[in-house]
Amino acid sequence: MMTRLLDLMFYVGYLRVKKNENRHTSPTLLAHITLLGMGIHGFLFFTGFFCLIGVVLDLPLFSLFMIGSTFGIPILFVNYLLTMIAYYFYSIRSKRFLKYPQMYPEINNKNLDKYDQKYLLTPAVIAMLIFFAGMFLPFLLHRGV
């Protein structure tokens, strides 16, 4: 079930990018552009989710995200990188994104707006709500900091 949702999110994002790009752009470049957008979903969702776990269990996960790693970047951006790596190996490297038109024939450019709301907008709004709750509650409740 979860892999189907990830497939549909990636495919609808891929079609949205394909619809707005030049006809002559390669499918692999379009998939990599979609990969950047899917990384933002993962960044918002997992960062907020881990901060909420820190609030519930009173673990200092919020402060963990704000410190720098050995590479000099905040650990906060590791969620973005991990999401991009997961989508890369699952959808792009295995060339699975090329099979999506056969797997999901009901989704095309004509009815893209309906699926765009269902598989891109709704997960993005949920991820933003989780992110805002995960950033606000540690300061409000003084837990997880």
KOLTORKOL-296522 format. One record per atom (N, C-alpha, C): residue in three letters; residue number from 1; atom name; x, y, z. Coordinates in pm, 1 decimal. Layout:
KOLTORKOL-296522
> ALA;NUM;CA;X;Y;Z $
...
//
This chain:
KOLTORKOL-296522
> MET;1;N;82.1;-119.7;0.0 $
> MET;1;CA;0.0;0.0;0.0 $
> MET;1;C;86.6;126.3;0.0 $
> MET;2;N;189.0;126.5;86.7 $
> MET;2;CA;273.9;245.4;95.7 $
> MET;2;C;356.4;264.9;-30.8 $
> THR;3;N;404.9;155.0;-89.9 $
> THR;3;CA;483.0;170.2;-213.2 $
> THR;3;C;393.8;218.7;-327.3 $
> ARG;4;N;267.0;178.7;-327.5 $
> ARG;4;CA;175.0;228.3;-430.4 $
> ARG;4;C;153.6;378.5;-415.3 $
> LEU;5;N;141.3;424.7;-291.2 $
> LEU;5;CA;125.7;568.7;-268.1 $
> LEU;5;C;251.2;644.3;-313.0 $
> LEU;6;N;367.8;590.9;-282.0 $
> LEU;6;CA;492.3;654.9;-326.6 $
> LEU;6;C;501.9;655.4;-478.6 $
> ASP;7;N;461.9;543.4;-541.0 $
> ASP;7;CA;460.2;537.5;-687.6 $
> ASP;7;C;368.8;644.2;-746.4 $
> LEU;8;N;248.1;653.7;-691.8 $
> LEU;8;CA;151.7;749.3;-745.0 $
> LEU;8;C;196.5;893.4;-722.1 $
> MET;9;N;254.6;920.8;-605.9 $
> MET;9;CA;305.5;1055.3;-580.5 $
> MET;9;C;414.6;1090.5;-681.8 $
> PHE;10;N;506.0;997.9;-703.3 $
> PHE;10;CA;614.9;1024.5;-796.8 $
> PHE;10;C;563.7;1037.7;-940.1 $
> TYR;11;N;471.3;951.1;-979.1 $
> TYR;11;CA;421.0;954.3;-1116.3 $
> TYR;11;C;342.0;1081.6;-1145.0 $
> VAL;12;N;257.5;1123.1;-1052.1 $
> VAL;12;CA;180.9;1246.8;-1071.9 $
> VAL;12;C;275.4;1366.8;-1074.1 $
> GLY;13;N;375.8;1366.7;-986.0 $
> GLY;13;CA;475.5;1474.1;-990.1 $
> GLY;13;C;553.7;1473.0;-1119.7 $
> TYR;14;N;585.2;1355.4;-1168.1 $
> TYR;14;CA;657.4;1341.1;-1295.4 $
> TYR;14;C;573.9;1394.9;-1411.2 $
> LEU;15;N;444.6;1360.0;-1413.5 $
> LEU;15;CA;357.9;1411.3;-1520.2 $
> LEU;15;C;341.3;1563.0;-1512.1 $
> ARG;16;N;335.1;1617.3;-1389.2 $
> ARG;16;CA;322.3;1762.0;-1372.2 $
> ARG;16;C;447.0;1832.2;-1425.9 $
> VAL;17;N;564.2;1778.3;-1395.5 $
> VAL;17;CA;688.3;1837.6;-1446.4 $
> VAL;17;C;694.9;1821.5;-1597.7 $
> LYS;18;N;655.1;1704.9;-1647.5 $
> LYS;18;CA;658.1;1678.6;-1792.0 $
> LYS;18;C;564.4;1772.6;-1867.4 $
> LYS;19;N;449.5;1802.3;-1808.2 $
> LYS;19;CA;351.7;1891.2;-1871.7 $
> LYS;19;C;405.3;2033.9;-1882.3 $
> ASN;20;N;485.8;2075.7;-1785.6 $
> ASN;20;CA;536.1;2212.8;-1783.2 $
> ASN;20;C;672.9;2229.0;-1848.4 $
> GLU;21;N;736.1;2121.0;-1889.1 $
> GLU;21;CA;869.2;2128.8;-1948.7 $
> GLU;21;C;861.7;2122.5;-2100.5 $
> ASN;22;N;976.9;2137.2;-2161.3 $
> ASN;22;CA;992.6;2129.3;-2305.4 $
> ASN;22;C;968.9;1985.0;-2352.0 $
> ARG;23;N;916.4;1968.4;-2470.9 $
> ARG;23;CA;891.1;1834.3;-2525.5 $
> ARG;23;C;1018.8;1753.4;-2541.5 $
> HIS;24;N;1130.2;1821.1;-2563.8 $
> HIS;24;CA;1254.3;1752.6;-2596.4 $
> HIS;24;C;1340.7;1721.3;-2474.5 $
> THR;25;N;1290.0;1746.0;-2356.1 $
> THR;25;CA;1364.7;1715.5;-2234.8 $
> THR;25;C;1361.5;1565.4;-2211.3 $
> SER;26;N;1474.4;1508.3;-2173.4 $
> SER;26;CA;1482.6;1362.9;-2156.1 $
> SER;26;C;1400.3;1317.7;-2035.4 $
> PRO;27;N;1345.4;1197.2;-2041.7 $
> PRO;27;CA;1266.7;1146.7;-1928.2 $
> PRO;27;C;1349.0;1134.7;-1799.6 $
> THR;28;N;1477.5;1105.1;-1812.5 $
> THR;28;CA;1561.0;1091.9;-1693.3 $
> THR;28;C;1578.8;1226.5;-1624.8 $
> LEU;29;N;1596.4;1334.1;-1701.0 $
> LEU;29;CA;1608.3;1466.7;-1641.1 $
> LEU;29;C;1477.5;1506.8;-1573.8 $
> LEU;30;N;1365.8;1474.8;-1636.9 $
> LEU;30;CA;1235.8;1504.1;-1575.5 $
> LEU;30;C;1219.1;1427.2;-1444.4 $
> ALA;31;N;1265.2;1303.6;-1442.0 $
> ALA;31;CA;1255.1;1224.0;-1319.3 $
> ALA;31;C;1342.9;1282.3;-1209.4 $
> HIS;32;N;1459.1;1334.2;-1245.1 $
> HIS;32;CA;1546.4;1394.2;-1144.2 $
> HIS;32;C;1489.0;1526.7;-1092.1 $
> ILE;33;N;1423.2;1601.9;-1176.6 $
> ILE;33;CA;1356.7;1724.1;-1130.6 $
> ILE;33;C;1243.6;1688.5;-1034.7 $
> THR;34;N;1169.0;1583.7;-1067.8 $
> THR;34;CA;1063.0;1536.3;-978.8 $
> THR;34;C;1121.7;1489.3;-846.7 $
> LEU;35;N;1239.2;1429.3;-853.5 $
> LEU;35;CA;1307.0;1380.6;-732.9 $
> LEU;35;C;1334.4;1493.3;-634.3 $
> LEU;36;N;1369.9;1609.7;-683.5 $
> LEU;36;CA;1392.9;1725.1;-595.9 $
> LEU;36;C;1265.3;1764.7;-521.4 $
> GLY;37;N;1152.5;1763.8;-591.6 $
> GLY;37;CA;1025.6;1797.6;-528.5 $
> GLY;37;C;981.2;1694.0;-426.7 $
> MET;38;N;1004.3;1567.1;-455.6 $
> MET;38;CA;967.3;1461.6;-361.4 $
> MET;38;C;1054.7;1468.6;-235.9 $
> GLY;39;N;1177.7;1516.7;-251.0 $
> GLY;39;CA;1264.6;1533.1;-134.7 $
> GLY;39;C;1210.3;1635.3;-37.0 $
> ILE;40;N;1142.0;1736.8;-87.8 $
> ILE;40;CA;1082.8;1837.7;0.4 $
> ILE;40;C;968.7;1777.6;81.5 $
> HIS;41;N;887.7;1690.2;18.5 $
> HIS;41;CA;783.4;1620.0;94.2 $
> HIS;41;C;845.0;1543.3;210.6 $
> GLY;42;N;950.6;1469.9;181.4 $
> GLY;42;CA;1015.2;1390.6;285.5 $
> GLY;42;C;1079.3;1475.1;393.3 $
> PHE;43;N;1139.0;1585.9;352.5 $
> PHE;43;CA;1200.9;1676.3;450.2 $
> PHE;43;C;1097.8;1727.0;549.6 $
> LEU;44;N;986.0;1776.2;499.6 $
> LEU;44;CA;882.8;1830.4;587.8 $
> LEU;44;C;821.6;1722.6;676.3 $
> PHE;45;N;789.2;1608.8;615.8 $
> PHE;45;CA;721.1;1504.6;691.4 $
> PHE;45;C;811.7;1444.9;798.8 $
> PHE;46;N;930.3;1400.8;761.9 $
> PHE;46;CA;1014.9;1330.1;857.2 $
> PHE;46;C;1073.8;1422.2;963.6 $
> THR;47;N;1104.4;1545.1;928.3 $
> THR;47;CA;1154.0;1638.3;1029.2 $
> THR;47;C;1046.2;1665.6;1133.7 $
> GLY;48;N;925.0;1694.8;1088.6 $
> GLY;48;CA;814.5;1717.0;1182.1 $
> GLY;48;C;780.1;1593.1;1261.9 $
> PHE;49;N;784.1;1477.5;1196.3 $
> PHE;49;CA;751.5;1351.5;1263.4 $
> PHE;49;C;851.8;1320.4;1374.3 $
> PHE;50;N;980.3;1335.8;1345.9 $
> PHE;50;CA;1081.4;1307.9;1448.4 $
> PHE;50;C;1075.2;1408.7;1562.3 $
> CYS;51;N;1044.1;1534.0;1532.0 $
> CYS;51;CA;1028.7;1632.8;1639.6 $
> CYS;51;C;908.2;1600.6;1726.6 $
> LEU;52;N;799.5;1552.5;1665.8 $
> LEU;52;CA;683.1;1512.4;1744.8 $
> LEU;52;C;713.3;1390.0;1831.0 $
> ILE;53;N;792.4;1297.0;1779.5 $
> ILE;53;CA;834.6;1183.1;1860.6 $
> ILE;53;C;917.2;1231.8;1978.8 $
> GLY;54;N;1001.5;1333.0;1955.0 $
> GLY;54;CA;1079.8;1390.7;2063.7 $
> GLY;54;C;992.5;1455.0;2170.0 $
> VAL;55;N;882.7;1517.0;2127.7 $
> VAL;55;CA;790.4;1578.3;2224.7 $
> VAL;55;C;720.1;1470.5;2306.6 $
> VAL;56;N;672.7;1367.4;2239.6 $
> VAL;56;CA;598.0;1262.1;2308.5 $
> VAL;56;C;688.2;1185.3;2405.6 $
> LEU;57;N;807.5;1149.9;2361.7 $
> LEU;57;CA;897.8;1069.8;2444.4 $
> LEU;57;C;995.4;1154.3;2526.0 $
> ASP;58;N;988.8;1285.0;2513.1 $
> ASP;58;CA;1078.1;1379.5;2580.2 $
> ASP;58;C;1225.0;1348.7;2550.4 $
> LEU;59;N;1252.4;1324.6;2422.5 $
> LEU;59;CA;1389.2;1304.6;2374.6 $
> LEU;59;C;1435.1;1432.9;2306.8 $
> PRO;60;N;1561.0;1469.3;2318.0 $
> PRO;60;CA;1607.8;1596.0;2258.3 $
> PRO;60;C;1632.0;1585.4;2107.6 $
> LEU;61;N;1533.2;1541.1;2032.7 $
> LEU;61;CA;1549.0;1527.1;1888.3 $
> LEU;61;C;1550.2;1660.9;1817.2 $
> PHE;62;N;1479.9;1760.1;1869.7 $
> PHE;62;CA;1477.8;1891.4;1805.9 $
> PHE;62;C;1617.5;1953.0;1806.8 $
> SER;63;N;1685.2;1946.2;1920.4 $
> SER;63;CA;1819.6;2003.1;1927.4 $
> SER;63;C;1918.4;1920.7;1845.9 $
> LEU;64;N;1891.5;1791.6;1830.1 $
> LEU;64;CA;1977.8;1707.2;1747.8 $
> LEU;64;C;1976.7;1753.5;1602.6 $
> PHE;65;N;1859.3;1795.7;1554.3 $
> PHE;65;CA;1849.5;1840.5;1415.6 $
> PHE;65;C;1921.4;1972.5;1390.9 $
> MET;66;N;1937.4;2053.5;1493.8 $
> MET;66;CA;1995.1;2186.2;1475.4 $
> MET;66;C;2148.6;2188.2;1481.1 $
> ILE;67;N;2209.8;2082.0;1533.2 $
> ILE;67;CA;2356.5;2081.7;1539.0 $
> ILE;67;C;2412.7;2041.0;1404.6 $
> GLY;68;N;2538.4;2069.5;1383.8 $
> GLY;68;CA;2602.4;2034.5;1257.8 $
> GLY;68;C;2657.4;1893.8;1261.0 $
> SER;69;N;2667.7;1833.0;1145.9 $
> SER;69;CA;2725.7;1699.8;1136.2 $
> SER;69;C;2874.6;1713.7;1108.0 $
> THR;70;N;2939.5;1603.5;1084.8 $
> THR;70;CA;3083.0;1607.8;1055.6 $
> THR;70;C;3110.1;1672.8;920.1 $
> PHE;71;N;3008.5;1678.4;834.7 $
> PHE;71;CA;3025.2;1740.7;703.7 $
> PHE;71;C;2998.5;1890.1;706.0 $
> GLY;72;N;2957.6;1944.2;820.0 $
> GLY;72;CA;2934.2;2087.0;832.1 $
> GLY;72;C;2793.6;2131.6;799.6 $
> ILE;73;N;2705.1;2038.1;760.9 $
> ILE;73;CA;2565.7;2074.9;733.4 $
> ILE;73;C;2481.9;2032.0;852.3 $
> PRO;74;N;2375.4;2103.9;882.0 $
> PRO;74;CA;2289.0;2060.7;992.7 $
> PRO;74;C;2225.9;1925.0;963.0 $
> ILE;75;N;2207.5;1847.0;1065.4 $
> ILE;75;CA;2147.4;1714.8;1051.2 $
> ILE;75;C;2003.7;1727.5;1000.2 $
> LEU;76;N;1947.8;1845.0;1013.0 $
> LEU;76;CA;1812.5;1871.3;965.4 $
> LEU;76;C;1795.9;1833.7;817.9 $
> PHE;77;N;1899.4;1854.5;737.5 $
> PHE;77;CA;1889.0;1829.3;594.5 $
> PHE;77;C;1915.4;1683.9;557.3 $
> VAL;78;N;1948.3;1600.8;655.0 $
> VAL;78;CA;1968.0;1459.3;627.8 $
> VAL;78;C;1836.3;1394.8;584.8 $
> ASN;79;N;1723.9;1440.4;640.0 $
> ASN;79;CA;1592.8;1386.7;599.7 $
> ASN;79;C;1567.5;1410.1;451.5 $
> TYR;80;N;1604.4;1527.2;403.4 $
> TYR;80;CA;1588.0;1558.2;261.2 $
> TYR;80;C;1672.5;1464.1;176.3 $
> LEU;81;N;1796.7;1446.9;215.9 $
> LEU;81;CA;1887.4;1361.1;139.4 $
> LEU;81;C;1842.7;1215.2;142.7 $
> LEU;82;N;1797.9;1167.9;257.7 $
> LEU;82;CA;1753.4;1029.2;267.0 $
> LEU;82;C;1628.7;1004.1;182.0 $
> THR;83;N;1537.9;1100.5;178.3 $
> THR;83;CA;1419.2;1085.3;94.1 $
> THR;83;C;1457.2;1083.2;-53.3 $
> MET;84;N;1547.8;1171.1;-92.5 $
> MET;84;CA;1591.2;1172.4;-232.1 $
> MET;84;C;1662.0;1042.3;-268.3 $
> ILE;85;N;1743.9;990.7;-179.5 $
> ILE;85;CA;1814.5;864.9;-207.0 $
> ILE;85;C;1715.3;749.6;-218.0 $
> ALA;86;N;1615.6;746.5;-130.0 $
> ALA;86;CA;1515.0;639.6;-136.0 $
> ALA;86;C;1436.8;644.5;-266.7 $
> TYR;87;N;1390.8;763.1;-306.0 $
> TYR;87;CA;1319.5;775.8;-433.3 $
> TYR;87;C;1410.5;743.9;-550.9 $
> TYR;88;N;1536.8;782.0;-541.6 $
> TYR;88;CA;1630.1;755.5;-651.5 $
> TYR;88;C;1644.2;605.5;-674.7 $
> PHE;89;N;1670.6;530.5;-568.2 $
> PHE;89;CA;1690.1;386.7;-585.8 $
> PHE;89;C;1559.4;314.9;-617.6 $
> TYR;90;N;1448.9;363.2;-563.0 $
> TYR;90;CA;1321.6;295.7;-585.1 $
> TYR;90;C;1263.5;325.2;-723.0 $
> SER;91;N;1270.5;450.0;-768.0 $
> SER;91;CA;1201.7;487.1;-891.4 $
> SER;91;C;1293.4;510.9;-1010.9 $
> ILE;92;N;1405.4;576.1;-989.0 $
> ILE;92;CA;1486.3;618.8;-1103.1 $
> ILE;92;C;1590.7;514.9;-1142.0 $
> ARG;93;N;1668.2;468.6;-1047.1 $
> ARG;93;CA;1776.1;376.1;-1081.0 $
> ARG;93;C;1721.4;244.7;-1133.9 $
> SER;94;N;1610.0;200.2;-1081.8 $
> SER;94;CA;1549.8;75.4;-1129.4 $
> SER;94;C;1468.3;95.9;-1256.9 $
> LYS;95;N;1461.7;220.3;-1305.5 $
> LYS;95;CA;1383.1;257.3;-1425.2 $
> LYS;95;C;1235.2;225.2;-1408.1 $
> ARG;96;N;1188.5;224.5;-1284.2 $
> ARG;96;CA;1048.4;195.1;-1256.1 $
> ARG;96;C;957.2;306.3;-1308.0 $
> PHE;97;N;1006.8;430.4;-1310.5 $
> PHE;97;CA;923.0;542.8;-1354.1 $
> PHE;97;C;883.4;530.4;-1500.6 $
> LEU;98;N;957.8;453.3;-1579.7 $
> LEU;98;CA;921.3;433.3;-1719.8 $
> LEU;98;C;804.6;335.2;-1735.1 $
> LYS;99;N;778.7;255.1;-1632.3 $
> LYS;99;CA;668.9;157.6;-1636.1 $
> LYS;99;C;538.2;214.5;-1581.8 $
> TYR;100;N;541.8;334.4;-1526.1 $
> TYR;100;CA;421.0;391.2;-1464.7 $
> TYR;100;C;304.1;407.5;-1561.2 $
> PRO;101;N;325.1;447.1;-1687.9 $
> PRO;101;CA;208.1;458.1;-1777.3 $
> PRO;101;C;133.5;325.0;-1795.2 $
> GLN;102;N;204.8;214.0;-1791.6 $
> GLN;102;CA;138.2;84.4;-1801.2 $
> GLN;102;C;77.7;42.5;-1666.8 $
> MET;103;N;140.8;82.5;-1557.8 $
> MET;103;CA;91.4;44.4;-1425.3 $
> MET;103;C;-33.4;123.9;-1386.7 $
> TYR;104;N;-36.5;250.6;-1425.3 $
> TYR;104;CA;-147.5;339.2;-1388.2 $
> TYR;104;C;-202.7;407.7;-1512.7 $
> PRO;105;N;-274.7;333.2;-1597.9 $
> PRO;105;CA;-325.3;392.8;-1722.5 $
> PRO;105;C;-435.4;496.1;-1700.2 $
> GLU;106;N;-497.2;495.0;-1581.5 $
> GLU;106;CA;-606.1;590.0;-1554.9 $
> GLU;106;C;-555.7;732.2;-1534.4 $
> ILE;107;N;-426.4;749.0;-1509.7 $
> ILE;107;CA;-369.5;881.8;-1487.7 $
> ILE;107;C;-302.5;927.7;-1617.0 $
> ASN;108;N;-346.2;1041.2;-1668.5 $
> ASN;108;CA;-284.2;1099.7;-1787.6 $
> ASN;108;C;-291.2;1251.8;-1776.0 $
> ASN;109;N;-246.7;1320.9;-1878.3 $
> ASN;109;CA;-242.2;1467.2;-1873.2 $
> ASN;109;C;-380.8;1530.9;-1871.4 $
> LYS;110;N;-483.0;1460.7;-1918.5 $
> LYS;110;CA;-617.5;1518.2;-1922.7 $
> LYS;110;C;-682.3;1525.7;-1784.9 $
> ASN;111;N;-658.4;1425.8;-1701.4 $
> ASN;111;CA;-717.5;1426.6;-1568.0 $
> ASN;111;C;-611.7;1447.3;-1459.2 $
> LEU;112;N;-503.7;1512.8;-1495.2 $
> LEU;112;CA;-391.8;1532.3;-1403.3 $
> LEU;112;C;-428.3;1620.2;-1284.7 $
> ASP;113;N;-515.4;1719.5;-1305.1 $
> ASP;113;CA;-550.7;1810.3;-1195.5 $
> ASP;113;C;-619.4;1738.2;-1079.8 $
> LYS;114;N;-703.6;1641.2;-1110.9 $
> LYS;114;CA;-772.4;1565.7;-1006.0 $
> LYS;114;C;-671.4;1483.9;-923.9 $
> TYR;115;N;-581.5;1415.9;-992.1 $
> TYR;115;CA;-482.1;1334.3;-922.8 $
> TYR;115;C;-373.4;1420.1;-859.7 $
> ASP;116;N;-349.6;1536.6;-915.6 $
> ASP;116;CA;-251.9;1629.4;-859.2 $
> ASP;116;C;-293.5;1670.5;-718.6 $
> GLN;117;N;-420.5;1699.5;-701.6 $
> GLN;117;CA;-469.8;1737.0;-569.2 $
> GLN;117;C;-462.9;1619.4;-472.7 $
> LYS;118;N;-495.1;1500.7;-521.5 $
> LYS;118;CA;-501.6;1383.4;-435.0 $
> LYS;118;C;-363.5;1332.5;-393.7 $
> TYR;119;N;-268.1;1332.5;-485.2 $
> TYR;119;CA;-139.3;1269.3;-457.2 $
> TYR;119;C;-23.5;1366.2;-438.5 $
> LEU;120;N;-41.8;1494.1;-465.4 $
> LEU;120;CA;65.5;1590.5;-441.4 $
> LEU;120;C;26.5;1695.9;-339.4 $
> LEU;121;N;-89.2;1756.7;-357.2 $
> LEU;121;CA;-129.6;1865.5;-268.6 $
> LEU;121;C;-165.0;1816.3;-128.8 $
> THR;122;N;-244.4;1711.5;-119.9 $
> THR;122;CA;-285.1;1660.1;11.1 $
> THR;122;C;-166.4;1610.5;93.7 $
> PRO;123;N;-74.4;1528.8;37.8 $
> PRO;123;CA;43.4;1490.8;117.6 $
> PRO;123;C;130.8;1610.0;154.4 $
> ALA;124;N;138.9;1710.2;68.0 $
> ALA;124;CA;220.1;1828.2;100.1 $
> ALA;124;C;159.5;1906.6;215.7 $
> VAL;125;N;27.3;1921.8;216.6 $
> VAL;125;CA;-38.9;1994.0;325.8 $
> VAL;125;C;-25.7;1916.3;456.3 $
> ILE;126;N;-43.0;1784.7;451.3 $
> ILE;126;CA;-27.4;1703.1;572.1 $
> ILE;126;C;115.9;1711.9;624.1 $
> ALA;127;N;213.0;1705.4;533.7 $
> ALA;127;CA;353.2;1715.2;574.8 $
> ALA;127;C;382.6;1851.9;635.9 $
> MET;128;N;324.8;1958.1;580.0 $
> MET;128;CA;347.8;2091.9;637.1 $
> MET;128;C;284.0;2104.9;774.4 $
> LEU;129;N;165.5;2048.8;793.6 $
> LEU;129;CA;101.7;2053.6;925.1 $
> LEU;129;C;183.3;1977.1;1029.0 $
> ILE;130;N;232.9;1860.7;991.5 $
> ILE;130;CA;317.9;1783.8;1082.7 $
> ILE;130;C;446.6;1860.2;1112.0 $
> PHE;131;N;502.4;1923.9;1010.2 $
> PHE;131;CA;625.1;2001.7;1028.5 $
> PHE;131;C;601.4;2119.9;1123.4 $
> PHE;132;N;492.9;2193.8;1102.0 $
> PHE;132;CA;465.4;2307.7;1189.7 $
> PHE;132;C;437.3;2262.9;1332.8 $
> ALA;133;N;363.5;2152.8;1348.4 $
> ALA;133;CA;339.4;2101.0;1483.5 $
> ALA;133;C;469.3;2054.5;1547.3 $
> GLY;134;N;554.5;1990.3;1468.2 $
> GLY;134;CA;682.1;1943.9;1520.4 $
> GLY;134;C;777.4;2055.5;1556.3 $
> MET;135;N;762.7;2171.6;1493.5 $
> MET;135;CA;848.4;2285.7;1526.4 $
> MET;135;C;788.9;2371.1;1638.8 $
> PHE;136;N;657.9;2371.7;1653.1 $
> PHE;136;CA;591.9;2457.4;1751.8 $
> PHE;136;C;579.8;2391.5;1888.5 $
> LEU;137;N;540.1;2264.8;1891.2 $
> LEU;137;CA;513.2;2197.5;2018.6 $
> LEU;137;C;634.6;2184.0;2110.6 $
> PRO;138;N;756.1;2161.5;2060.2 $
> PRO;138;CA;869.1;2155.9;2155.7 $
> PRO;138;C;885.8;2285.3;2236.5 $
> PHE;139;N;858.4;2399.3;2175.8 $
> PHE;139;CA;871.3;2525.9;2247.2 $
> PHE;139;C;752.1;2554.2;2336.8 $
> LEU;140;N;635.2;2511.4;2295.2 $
> LEU;140;CA;515.1;2532.1;2374.8 $
> LEU;140;C;514.2;2443.7;2501.0 $
> LEU;141;N;550.8;2317.4;2482.8 $
> LEU;141;CA;544.5;2221.4;2593.1 $
> LEU;141;C;678.0;2204.1;2666.9 $
> HIS;142;N;785.5;2263.6;2615.3 $
> HIS;142;CA;919.6;2251.7;2672.2 $
> HIS;142;C;961.8;2106.1;2686.3 $
> ARG;143;N;930.0;2029.7;2584.4 $
> ARG;143;CA;971.0;1889.0;2580.0 $
> ARG;143;C;1037.3;1864.1;2445.7 $
> GLY;144;N;1131.2;1771.9;2442.6 $
> GLY;144;CA;1195.9;1734.4;2318.1 $
> GLY;144;C;1298.4;1833.3;2268.5 $
> VAL;145;N;1339.0;1925.8;2354.1 $
> VAL;145;CA;1439.0;2026.4;2312.6 $
> VAL;145;C;1571.9;1992.6;2376.5 $
//
